[in-house]
Amino acid sequence: MMRWWKQFQQRIFRSVHSIGEVAYLWFDTLRYGFKRPYEFKSLLHQMEEIGVRSLPIVLISSFFVGMVMAIQVAYSEANFAGRVMVGIGVGVAITREFGPLLTALLVGGRISAGMTSVIGSMRVTEQVDAIRLLGASPAKKLVFPRIFAALLMLPLLTAVADFVGVFGGLVVSLVDIKMTFMTYIYQVQRAVSLTDFFGGIFKAVIFGFFIALIGCYNGLKVEGGAEGVGKATTRSVVASSVCVMISDYFLTKLLIIL
């Protein structure tokens, strides 16, 4: 019993210590990131890596999620009510929840793993130490472009996911449910407000921040060669996904209160 309690205490201590290190990394990023010379080239590269290269998975997944949502709404009711509420159900569910959450989970797993593997490989090959020896800050060179690229691109990808998801629901409504185009669009316009849309965009900003920060932190903490890089990559995917799910609950409660 005492051994279990000591292990539990050690895990709690390591978790608190890791949170402190993550906060310090973010402080360093803010302190050095806005100083000259600016990392515009690296920022543009990360925007392409996070945004452009993640676009196919966002388009495919959000389109079929919208189609599935339309089918579920249409056929979940035993009466006719489900079919006439397809546009409302799909529009609200996609913009408020599934658009930002699905984008964060799918894109987040990809980009957090990529950030950890790249930075971790640089740490293993002592390139991070070389940056410090040259008088530069790894937070500025490596972390700043990735975090702010995620802050910019995750909301844009979420907006794309919203429109494509609603379009997927429209396809099912026209082909399967035989609803008219104007009826579906009218339902979406009536149900979805700008508050719903920008609430999802706000979620995406927070999700992008957590995903990038966790990915960069685990990359900088890699130890043990290639095996350590693999373990750190797995930790980043798991930690970013869990953080997204937990923060989604609190953000949803906050947006409802506001």
N, C-alpha and C positions, 0 to 999 in steps of 0.2 A: 504493500500500500504506500509506504514511504517513497519507494523507488518511483512509482507511478506519479506521485505528487511532485517529486523533484523534476521529473521529465516534463510535467505539465508547466511548472514554473519556468523551466528553461525555455520552453516554446513560447510562453507569454513574453518573456524577456526578449527573445530574439525577434518576435513580431513587433514589439514596441520599438526596439532598436532599429529595425528595418524601416518603420514608419518615420522615425527621426532622420535616418539617412536619406530617405526619399524627399522629405521636406527640405533638408539641407541642399540636396541636389537641385531642387527647384529654385531655392534661394540663389545658388551659384549661377544658375541659368539666367535668372533675371538680372543679376548683378553684372555679369560679363556679356550677356547676349546682345545688349543694345549699344555696346561700345564699338567704336571703329577699330578695324575695318569690318564692315558688315558682310555677313555670309549670304549674299543674295544668290550666288551661283549654287551653293549647297541647298538653299531653301527651295529654289526652283526645281532642283533635281529631286528633292524629297516630295514636293508637291506632285511631280510626275509619277514618282514611285507609289505614293499613297493614293492619289486620286485617279490618274489616267489608267494605271495598270489594275486598279481595283474595280474599274467601271464595268467590265464584262460580268463579273460575279454579282454585282449589285443589280444590273439589268435583268439577268436571268432569274435570280432568286426572288426579287421583288415582283416581277411579272407573274410568276407562278404562285407566289403567296397571295397576290391579289385575286387570281383565279380561284384558288382554294377557298379564300375568304368568301367570295361571291357564292360558291357552291354551298358552303356551310350555312350561310345566312339564308339562302333560298330554300334549302331542303331540311333545315333543322326544325321548322315549324310544320305541324301536321295540317294546318290550314293554309289559306292563301296569303296570310300576313307576311310570311317570310319572303316571298317573292317580290312583293311590292316595296320592301324595305332594303333591297340589296344595296343600292347606292348609298343609303345612310350608313348601313353597317360597315361596308367596305371603306368608305371615306373616313369615318371617324376612327376605326381601328387602325388603318394604315397611318394616318397623319399623327395621331396621338401616340401610338405605341409601336406598331410593328415596323414602321419605316425606320425610326431612329434605332430601335433595339436590334432589329435584324441586321442593319448596316453595321452597327457597332460590334456585334458578335462575329459576323462573317469577315468583315474587313479588319476588325480589331485583332482577330486571331492571326490573320495573315501579316499585318504590319508589325505587331508586337513581336512575333517570332522572327521576322526579318530584321528588325532593329536589334534584337538581342543577339542574333547570330553574327551580324556584321560587326557590331561594337565588341562582342565577345571575342571574335576572331582577331580583331585589332588588339585587344588586351592580351590575348594569349601570345601573339607575335610581338608584343612589347611596343606596338605603335602608339598606344595611349600614353605610355611612359615617355616616348620620344616627343609627343606633343607637349608634355609638361616640361621636359628638358629644354625645349625651344622657347619656353616662356609663355606659351599659349595655354588656354584653359580648355580641357576636354568638354566642359559644359557648354562653352561657346561654340566650339568646332563641331561637336558631335550631337549634343543634346538639343540645343536651341533650334537648329533648322528642323529637326524631326518633330519636336513638340508643336512648333508654330505652323508647320505644314499640316499636321494632324488637326489643329484648331481651325485651319482654313478649309481643308478638304472634306472632313467628316460631315459638316453641315451641308456642303454642296452635294455630296453623295447621298445624304439623307433626303434632300429635296428631289433629286432624281428618283430615288426609291419611292417617294410618295407619289409622284406623277405616274411612274411606270406601274406601281401597284394598283392605283385607281384605274389605269388603262387596262390592266389585266382583268379587273372586275368588270369593266365595260365589255370586253370581248366575250366573257362568259354570259353576261346579260343579253347581249345581242344574239349569240349563237345558240345558247342552251335554254335560256329562260324566255327568249323572245320578247324582251323588253325593248322599247324604242330608245333611240339614242338620246333624245331630248328629255325623256323621263328620267333616265339614269343621271344625266348631267344636272338636271334640276334637283334631284335628291342629294347629290354630292354638294352642290352649291348651298342648299338649304341647311345641310347638317354640319358642314365643315366651315369653321370660322378662321379668320387670320390668327386668332389666339391659339387655336388647335395647331395650326401649321407652324407658327413661330415657337410654340411650346416644344414641339418635336425638334426643331432646329436648335433650341437652347439645350435640350438634352444631348444632342449630337456634339455640341461644343464641349460639354463636360465629359462625355464619354471619350472623345478624342484626346483630351488632356490626360485622363487617367491611363489610357491605353499606351500613349507614347511615353509618358513618364515611367511607367512600369517596365516597358520594353527597354528603355535606355538604362534604367537603374540596374536591371538584371544583367545587361550586357557589360556594364562597368564592374560588376561584382564577380565576373566569371573567374573560376580558378580550376586548374586541373586539365588543361589542354582541350582536345577535341571532345572528350567525354564531358567535361565541364560545360562546354558550349551547348551540347545537346540537352543536358539537364536544365541549364538556365533557360533555354528556349521553351522547354515544356512548362517550367514555372511561370514564364511570362504569359503564355497562352491561358493557363489555368487562372492565374491571378487577375489578369485583365478581364477575363470573362466573368469571374465572380464579382469583381469590383463593379463592372457594368451592371450586373443584375441587382446588386445591393443599392448602388446609387440610383438606379432606375426607380426603385420603390420610393426613396426619399424625394426624388425630383418630382415624381407623380403626385405625392402628397403636397409638396410645395406648390405646384402649379394649380392643384385643385383649390388650395386655400387662397391663392392669389386671384 
